[in-house]
């Protein structure tokens, strides 16, 4: 610090370290049909009252409204609504899918301005099986491309027939590491009280779990009690739950105490995938978005050792915070994560052309093994 020999106001410039900020994980996007409101324009709501003011009252005849109500009742706090518009049953599938050119249907979310972390399309569950498959395939593709997580439903025509029908149906659906499916349908003493798909409930429980325990915690078990639900369309035994899980479907069960809980936290990926757990997959989506957004400044910096050191410092600080919060396994930081950004991760061609390659390894809580993330940035 310089010496000051007389009274005055002195200004000293210092370098303030940049910081990676945790990205939101539980903003849920709902795509469906409503009696009024803006069409194909993502609209933010923070309560049921907000939704009703913009899109109409909660109704047993409106799956979208029931799902949004379930979301807020179970712990959700922020949602983005896309109201689709269509005539006829086939047109309803087309409207939910929409078009990337016109930014309609699920494609209205394609540019990620609202930092959505979850995607729910409750009206899809009421379509014929073939149409459900089309909507789910599109939603899964969008979720993969945008780094968000899709919560899907077993269609009504299948779910109403029980577990065996759901198992057969699961073999016909495209697999995705960014998707989870829950069964059976539920009912309860609410404004939208008839039997309904559980995706909105699951989304609310995800949001509640994120807030209470962190996105790295599994949204399942006794802490994942479903609010506003008193009964299930079909009873699920422990054996049923295991059979469903082997097919990639998470069971919803009634406990001995009478509560209804999510009894599984698996993705709809293949069982041998490293992304077979919802919390592990969503945690890495969270890391990816946080780090990419937090390092957006590097595109203006000269590509060299000084920049690489700062990148390592920032990412390491962010992962250290996650480790201290309980997101990563290991008794020391060295056991929990590593960050590489140096001459070993880049060729001379990369450096000459402004490409920066970062390799990150993390030990998630379950399973306890390193999963690799690779990032590419372009510097000035």
JOBELMO-V867294 format. One record per backbone hydrogen bond with DSSP energy under -1.0 kcal/mol. CO is the residue of the C=O (numbers start at 1). NH is the residue of the N-H. E is the energy in kcal/mol with one decimal. If there is no record, write none. Layout:
# JOBELMO-V867294
[[CO	NH	E] [CO	NH	E]]
This chain:
# JOBELMO-V867294
[[27	117	-2.8] [27	118	-1.9] [28	80	-2.8] [29	120	-2.8] [30	82	-3.0] [32	84	-3.5] [43	81	-2.9] [45	79	-2.6] [47	51	-1.9] [48	52	-2.9] [49	53	-2.1] [50	54	-1.6] [51	55	-3.4] [52	56	-1.4] [55	36	-1.0] [59	62	-1.5] [62	66	-2.1] [63	67	-2.4] [64	68	-2.3] [65	69	-2.4] [66	70	-2.3] [67	71	-2.1] [68	72	-2.2] [69	73	-2.4] [70	74	-1.7] [71	76	-2.7] [72	75	-1.1] [78	28	-1.9] [79	45	-2.7] [80	30	-2.8] [81	43	-2.0] [82	32	-2.1] [83	40	-2.8] [88	92	-1.1] [89	93	-1.1] [90	94	-1.8] [91	95	-2.4] [92	96	-2.2] [93	97	-2.3] [94	98	-3.3] [96	106	-2.2] [99	104	-1.8] [104	107	-1.4] [105	108	-1.9] [106	109	-1.7] [107	110	-1.4] [109	112	-1.6] [112	115	-1.4] [117	149	-2.0] [118	29	-3.0] [119	151	-2.4] [120	31	-2.1] [121	124	-1.4] [122	125	-1.2] [123	126	-1.7] [124	127	-1.8] [125	156	-3.3] [128	132	-2.4] [129	133	-2.3] [130	134	-1.7] [131	135	-2.4] [132	136	-2.8] [133	137	-2.3] [134	138	-2.1] [135	139	-2.8] [136	140	-2.7] [137	141	-2.0] [138	142	-2.5] [139	143	-2.5] [140	144	-2.3] [141	145	-2.4] [142	146	-2.6] [143	147	-1.2] [143	148	-1.9] [149	119	-2.3] [150	180	-2.0] [152	182	-1.1] [155	158	-1.5] [155	159	-3.4] [156	160	-2.2] [158	161	-1.7] [159	162	-1.4] [162	166	-1.7] [163	167	-2.5] [164	168	-2.2] [165	169	-2.5] [166	170	-2.0] [169	172	-2.2] [178	150	-3.2] [179	268	-3.2] [180	152	-2.8] [181	250	-3.1] [183	252	-1.5] [185	233	-2.5] [186	196	-2.8] [187	230	-2.2] [187	231	-1.9] [188	190	-2.1] [193	188	-1.2] [196	186	-2.5] [198	202	-2.5] [199	203	-2.3] [200	204	-2.0] [201	205	-2.3] [202	206	-2.5] [203	207	-2.2] [204	208	-2.4] [205	209	-2.7] [206	210	-2.7] [207	211	-2.0] [208	212	-2.2] [209	213	-3.1] [209	214	-1.2] [214	217	-2.1] [218	220	-2.0] [221	224	-2.1] [224	262	-1.7] [231	187	-2.1] [237	241	-2.5] [238	242	-2.1] [239	243	-2.2] [240	244	-2.8] [241	245	-2.4] [242	246	-1.9] [244	247	-1.0] [244	249	-2.6] [245	248	-1.8] [250	183	-2.0] [251	263	-3.0] [253	261	-2.9] [255	258	-1.7] [259	255	-3.6] [260	226	-3.8] [261	253	-2.3] [262	221	-2.9] [265	278	-2.7] [268	176	-1.1] [270	273	-2.1] [276	267	-1.5] [277	281	-2.4] [278	282	-2.8] [279	283	-1.9] [280	284	-1.9] [281	285	-2.0] [282	286	-2.2] [283	287	-2.5] [284	288	-2.6] [285	289	-2.4] [286	290	-2.5] [287	291	-2.8] [288	292	-2.5] [289	293	-2.5] [290	294	-2.4] [291	295	-1.7] [293	296	-1.2] [295	298	-1.8] [296	299	-1.0] [297	300	-1.8] [298	301	-1.9] [301	380	-1.6] [304	308	-2.3] [305	309	-2.5] [306	310	-1.8] [307	311	-2.4] [308	312	-2.6] [309	313	-2.3] [310	314	-2.5] [311	315	-2.5] [312	316	-2.4] [313	317	-2.2] [314	318	-2.0] [315	319	-2.7] [316	320	-2.4] [317	321	-1.9] [318	322	-1.8] [319	323	-2.7] [320	324	-2.6] [321	325	-1.5] [322	327	-2.6] [323	326	-1.4] [332	336	-1.0] [333	337	-2.3] [336	363	-2.2] [338	361	-2.2] [340	359	-2.7] [342	345	-1.7] [347	351	-2.2] [348	352	-2.9] [349	353	-2.0] [350	355	-3.2] [351	354	-1.5] [354	379	-3.0] [356	377	-2.3] [358	375	-2.1] [359	340	-2.8] [360	373	-2.1] [361	338	-2.0] [362	371	-1.6] [363	329	-3.2] [367	369	-1.7] [371	362	-1.0] [373	360	-2.2] [375	358	-2.1] [377	356	-3.6]]
